Amino acid sequence: MILHCKDRRSIYNHNTPLKLKVAFLLVELGYPCRMRIRRATNNFDGSTLLGHGGYGSVYKAVLDDGTTVALKRRSLSSRQGADEFRSEIELLSRLQHRNIVSLIGYCIDRGEMILVYEYMAKDNLAQHLHGNYGFPLSWIQRLHICINVARGLDYVHSGASLHSIIHRDVKTLNILLDENFVAKITDFGLSRIGRANQAYYVPDVLGSPPSFDSGISTTIVGTMGYLDPEYFLTNKVTSKSDVYAFGMVLLEVLCGRKAVDMSVDEEERNLARWALYCIELGSVERIIDPHLDSRILPDCLKVFVGIARQCLHTRSQKRPTMAEVAVRLEFALTLQRTEGYNIVERALAFSGAAVDGQEDSDLEDHATRTDFKIETRILQAGSVFWGLVVL
C-alpha cells in the first residue's frame, strides 16, 4: 500500500534523477495520507506505540487493505529533520535486500513527516539482548542474526550501487527482527554515500547533483560506544567505520551487555575496553552472557571472538570487509553445528582469527594499548563534544 505526498515539489526538482522521480511518483499514488495514517493508528493512540528513537516515535498501524506496517513519525523536538527524512527516502529507494527493512511509503502533509516501513514483529535486537522479552535468544539464533546483518551491510557497502553507502549508525537498536527472527537493518537517515573507503557526498537535498568531498571533515554523528576511534579523532568516515560498529554488535551478542552501561562497575562500563581486556587475559568466559553458559563450542567461540577483535581494530585498514566478516561468521556457525569434528587449525587460518602470527600479534598489541587509550578519550570527550549526536 502506497501513501501520498501532498506537494511533490517539496521533495524533488528538475535535477532529480529519473529513477528517483519514478520511485517518488509511485509513492504519490493513493489517497491523502494524513487522515489515513491517523485512522490506521487511532489518532496515534498510545496503544499503537512501538518505541522512540532519535527521529521520533514509531507506531504499529493497519492500513485499509489489512497490511500491517510500522510508521516513524518525526518529533518536533528531534535534531533530525528534512535532510535525514529525504536521505532515508533516497537511499531506501535504491536498496532492495532481504536484510534491509523495506520502505513502503512516506507522508508529508501539513507539517507531518512520516516514513512507512514493513512491520517487524519481533522488535529490535537490543530488546532481546537487554530487555525483558520473555526468553533469551539461543546461540544459534544469535549467529544467524549476525550473519544476516553482515550480509546486509556487505550489500550496502558494495552491492547496492556504484558507490559505497556508509550507514554511520549501526547498533543493536537499528537491527530489527521479523516473525522468523530474520534480521534486517533500518534507520538510514544519517547515511552517506562515497567511493569505496575514501570519499563520500552528502545527500543534503534530493535532486542536487552529487558533490564529492575528500572526506576531510564531517560532523560526527552516531551512538556512543559504537563510534570508530579513527572517525572520532579525524572526522573521516568510511565503510570501515560501520565494521567497527558491527564489532560492537558482535560483543553485545556474545556478552548480553550494552555497548556503554553506566549501571555496572567503572572498569566494565565500556564494553569494548572490558571485553578486549578479558580476552587478552585469556578469560573469555568472564564476558559470555550467562544465558549462553556451556552452549558455545570452543572452536566456534574462538573464531567468533577473533572476528570481533579484528572488526574493533583501531586502525581501519586492519579491519576486514563485511564480505569477509559474513564468510567467517558462516564458518563459525558451521563449527557450532559440527560438534566433535575438530578442524580449528584450518579454520583459524581461513577465518583470519589465528592465535599465532604477526597479524594477530599486531592486533593484540593495538587491542591492549592503543584501543583502550582511544576509547577512554572518546568517553571523556563525548560528554562535551557539541557535534556528537547520541541516538
C-alpha positions in Angstrom: 0.0 0.0 0.0 1.5 3.3 -1.1 0.9 6.6 0.7 0.6 10.1 -0.7 2.9 13.1 -0.8 0.8 16.3 -0.9 3.4 18.5 -2.6 6.0 16.7 -4.7 7.8 19.9 -5.4 8.9 20.0 -1.8 10.7 16.6 -2.4 12.4 16.8 -5.8 13.0 19.3 -8.6 14.1 19.1 -12.3 17.6 17.9 -11.3 16.3 14.8 -9.5 17.5 11.6 -11.2 14.8 9.9 -13.3 15.0 6.7 -11.3 14.3 8.6 -8.1 11.4 10.6 -9.7 9.8 7.3 -10.7 10.1 6.0 -7.1 8.6 9.2 -5.7 5.8 9.1 -8.3 4.8 5.6 -7.2 4.7 6.9 -3.6 2.4 9.7 -4.6 -0.3 7.3 -5.9 -3.1 6.9 -3.4 -5.2 8.9 -1.0 -4.2 11.9 1.1 -2.0 10.3 3.7 -2.5 12.3 6.9 -6.1 11.2 7.6 -5.4 7.6 6.5 -2.4 7.4 9.0 -4.4 8.9 11.8 -7.2 6.4 11.1 -4.7 3.5 11.0 -3.1 4.4 14.3 -6.4 5.5 16.0 -5.0 9.1 16.0 -1.6 7.9 17.2 -3.1 6.2 20.3 -0.6 5.1 22.9 -1.6 1.5 22.5 -0.1 1.5 19.0 3.3 3.0 20.1 6.2 0.6 19.5 9.1 2.8 20.7 11.0 6.0 20.4 14.2 6.9 18.5 16.4 9.9 17.6 14.0 10.8 14.7 10.7 10.4 16.6 8.1 7.8 17.6 7.3 4.5 15.9 3.8 3.2 15.7 2.2 0.0 14.6 -0.6 0.5 12.1 -3.0 -1.5 10.0 -3.9 0.1 6.6 -7.2 -0.1 4.9 -6.3 -3.2 2.9 -5.2 -5.0 6.1 -1.5 -4.5 5.7 0.4 -4.2 9.0 3.1 -1.5 8.8 5.4 0.5 11.1 5.1 4.3 11.0 8.0 6.5 12.0 6.7 10.0 12.9 9.1 12.8 13.3 9.1 14.5 16.7 9.2 18.3 16.8 12.0 18.1 19.3 14.1 15.8 17.1 17.6 17.0 16.0 16.9 15.2 12.8 14.7 16.8 10.2 14.1 17.2 6.5 17.7 16.3 5.5 17.5 12.9 7.3 14.0 12.3 6.0 15.0 12.9 2.4 18.2 10.9 2.8 16.2 7.9 4.1 13.8 8.0 1.2 16.6 8.4 -1.4 18.7 5.6 0.0 16.0 3.1 0.7 14.6 3.7 -2.8 17.9 2.2 -4.1 18.2 -0.7 -1.6 16.4 -4.0 -2.1 17.8 -6.8 0.0 16.2 -9.4 2.4 18.3 -8.0 5.2 17.3 -4.3 4.7 14.0 -3.1 6.1 11.8 -2.1 3.2 10.3 1.4 2.8 6.7 1.2 1.8 5.9 4.9 1.5 6.1 8.3 3.1 3.8 11.2 4.0 4.5 14.9 4.0 1.2 16.7 4.8 0.6 19.9 6.9 3.9 19.6 8.8 3.8 15.9 9.3 6.9 13.9 8.1 6.2 10.2 8.4 8.0 7.2 6.9 6.1 3.9 6.4 8.1 0.6 6.7 7.3 -3.1 6.6 6.4 -4.3 10.1 8.9 -6.3 12.0 7.1 -8.5 14.5 10.0 -9.4 16.9 11.1 -5.8 17.7 14.8 -4.9 17.7 17.9 -6.9 18.7 18.7 -4.7 21.7 15.3 -5.6 23.2 16.1 -9.3 23.1 19.6 -8.8 24.5 19.0 -6.2 27.2 15.2 -6.1 27.7 12.7 -8.5 29.2 11.5 -10.3 26.1 10.4 -13.5 27.8 13.1 -15.8 26.6 16.8 -15.3 25.6 18.0 -15.9 22.1 19.9 -19.1 21.6 23.5 -19.0 20.4 22.4 -20.4 17.0 19.8 -17.7 16.7 22.4 -15.1 17.5 24.8 -16.4 14.9 22.1 -16.3 12.3 21.2 -12.8 13.2 24.9 -11.7 13.0 25.2 -13.3 9.5 22.0 -11.6 8.3 23.3 -8.2 9.4 26.8 -8.9 7.9 25.2 -9.7 4.6 23.0 -6.6 4.7 26.0 -4.4 5.4 28.0 -6.0 2.7 25.3 -5.2 0.2 25.1 -1.7 1.5 28.9 -1.2 1.2 29.5 -2.9 -2.1 26.4 -4.3 -3.8 23.8 -1.6 -3.8 25.2 0.8 -6.4 28.4 2.0 -8.0 29.1 3.9 -4.7 29.5 2.6 -1.2 26.8 3.6 1.3 28.0 4.2 4.8 25.3 3.6 7.4 27.0 5.5 10.2 24.7 4.3 13.0 25.0 0.5 13.1 23.8 -0.7 16.5 21.5 -3.3 18.1 18.6 -0.8 18.2 18.8 -0.5 14.4 18.7 -4.2 13.8 15.1 -5.4 13.6 13.8 -9.0 13.6 10.8 -10.4 11.7 8.5 -13.1 12.9 11.1 -15.7 11.9 13.9 -13.9 13.6 15.5 -12.8 10.3 17.5 -9.7 11.0 17.1 -6.5 8.9 19.0 -3.2 9.1 17.0 0.0 9.5 17.4 3.8 10.0 19.5 5.2 7.1 18.8 8.8 7.9 22.4 9.5 8.9 23.9 7.5 6.0 26.4 8.9 3.5 27.4 7.8 0.0 31.0 7.6 -1.2 33.6 5.9 -3.3 34.8 2.7 -1.5 36.7 3.8 1.7 37.8 7.2 0.6 35.2 9.9 -0.4 31.6 10.5 0.1 28.9 13.0 -0.8 26.3 14.3 1.5 22.8 13.9 0.1 21.5 17.1 1.7 18.8 17.9 -0.8 17.2 15.5 -3.1 17.8 16.4 -6.7 21.1 18.1 -6.0 23.9 16.7 -8.1 26.5 14.6 -6.3 29.3 16.7 -4.9 32.2 14.5 -3.9 34.1 15.5 -0.8 37.7 14.5 0.1 36.5 13.0 3.3 38.4 15.6 5.3 35.6 16.7 7.6 32.1 15.9 8.6 30.1 16.5 11.8 30.5 13.4 13.9 27.2 11.6 14.4 26.4 8.1 15.7 25.9 6.5 19.1 28.4 6.5 22.0 30.1 3.1 22.3 29.8 2.3 18.6 32.0 5.2 17.3 35.0 4.3 15.2 38.1 5.8 17.0 39.5 7.0 13.7 36.2 8.6 12.7 36.0 10.3 16.1 39.6 11.6 16.0 39.9 12.5 12.3 36.3 13.3 11.3 36.8 10.9 8.3 34.1 8.3 7.9 34.5 5.2 5.7 32.7 1.8 5.4 35.2 0.5 7.9 33.5 2.7 10.5 30.5 0.5 10.1 32.7 -2.5 10.5 33.9 -1.2 13.9 30.3 -0.6 15.0 29.4 -4.1 13.9 32.3 -5.4 16.0 30.5 -3.8 19.0 27.3 -5.6 17.9 29.2 -8.9 18.0 30.4 -8.2 21.5 26.8 -7.3 22.7 25.6 -10.6 21.1 28.3 -12.6 22.9 28.1 -10.7 26.3 24.5 -9.7 26.5 25.6 -6.3 27.7 25.2 -2.8 26.3 28.0 -1.0 24.5 28.1 1.5 27.3 26.4 0.7 30.6 26.7 3.2 33.5 25.0 0.9 35.9 27.9 -1.5 36.3 31.4 -1.2 37.9 33.5 1.5 36.3 36.0 -0.9 34.7 33.2 -2.7 32.9 31.2 0.3 31.7 32.8 0.4 28.3 32.1 -3.0 26.7 34.9 -2.8 24.2 37.5 -2.0 26.7 36.4 -4.5 29.3 35.8 -7.4 26.8 39.1 -6.9 24.9 40.9 -6.8 28.3 39.3 -10.1 29.4 40.1 -11.7 26.0 43.8 -10.6 26.3 43.9 -12.2 29.8 42.6 -15.4 28.4 39.4 -15.0 30.5 36.8 -15.1 27.7 34.4 -17.0 29.9 34.0 -13.8 32.1 32.3 -11.9 29.3 29.9 -14.6 28.0 26.2 -14.0 28.5 25.1 -16.3 31.4 22.2 -17.5 29.2 24.8 -19.0 26.9 26.8 -20.8 29.6 28.3 -24.0 28.2 26.3 -23.6 25.0 29.1 -22.3 22.7 31.6 -24.8 21.4 35.2 -23.8 22.0 36.1 -23.8 18.3 33.2 -21.6 17.4 33.9 -19.2 20.2 37.5 -18.8 19.2 36.6 -17.9 15.6 33.7 -15.6 16.8 36.0 -13.7 19.2 38.7 -13.4 16.5 36.2 -11.8 14.2 35.0 -9.3 16.8 38.6 -8.3 17.6 39.5 -7.7 14.0 36.4 -5.6 13.5 37.4 -3.5 16.5 41.0 -2.9 15.4 41.9 0.8 16.0 43.4 1.0 12.5 40.6 0.9 9.9 42.9 -0.6 7.3 43.4 -3.7 9.5 39.7 -4.4 9.8 38.1 -6.9 7.4 35.4 -6.1 4.9 31.8 -7.0 5.7 32.0 -9.7 2.9 34.9 -11.3 4.8 33.1 -11.0 8.1 30.0 -12.7 6.7 32.0 -15.7 5.4 33.8 -16.0 8.7 30.6 -15.9 10.7 29.1 -18.6 8.4 32.2 -20.7 9.3 31.6 -20.1 13.0 28.1 -21.3 12.6 29.4 -24.4 10.8 31.8 -25.1 13.7 29.0 -24.8 16.2 26.9 -27.3 14.3 29.8 -29.7 13.7 30.2 -31.0 17.2 33.2 -33.3 17.7 34.8 -32.5 14.3 37.9 -30.6 15.1 39.0 -28.6 12.1 40.0 -25.5 14.1 43.6 -25.3 12.8 42.5 -25.0 9.2 39.5 -22.8 10.3 41.6 -20.2 12.1 43.9 -19.7 9.1 40.8 -19.3 6.9 38.9 -17.0 9.2 41.7 -14.7 10.0 41.4 -15.4 13.7 44.8 -17.1 14.1 46.3 -17.2 17.5 49.8 -17.1 16.1 51.5 -14.9 13.5 52.4 -11.3 13.1 49.0 -10.0 12.2 47.4 -11.4 15.3 50.3 -10.2 17.4 49.8 -6.7 15.9 46.1 -6.9 16.6 46.6 -7.9 20.3 49.1 -5.0 20.7 46.6 -2.5 19.5 43.7 -4.1 21.4 45.6 -3.9 24.7 47.2 -0.5 24.4 46.0 1.9 21.7 42.4 0.8 21.6 42.0 1.2 25.4 43.5 4.7 25.4 41.4 5.9 22.5 38.2 4.5 23.9 38.9 6.3 27.2 39.5 9.6 25.4 36.2 9.1 23.5 34.2 8.6 26.7 35.8 11.6 28.3 35.3 13.9 25.3 31.9 12.6 24.2 30.0 14.3 27.0 31.2 17.8 26.0 31.6 17.4 22.2 28.9 19.5 20.8 28.8 17.9 17.4 28.1 14.4 18.7 24.5 13.1 18.1 23.7 10.4 20.6 20.7 8.4 19.4 
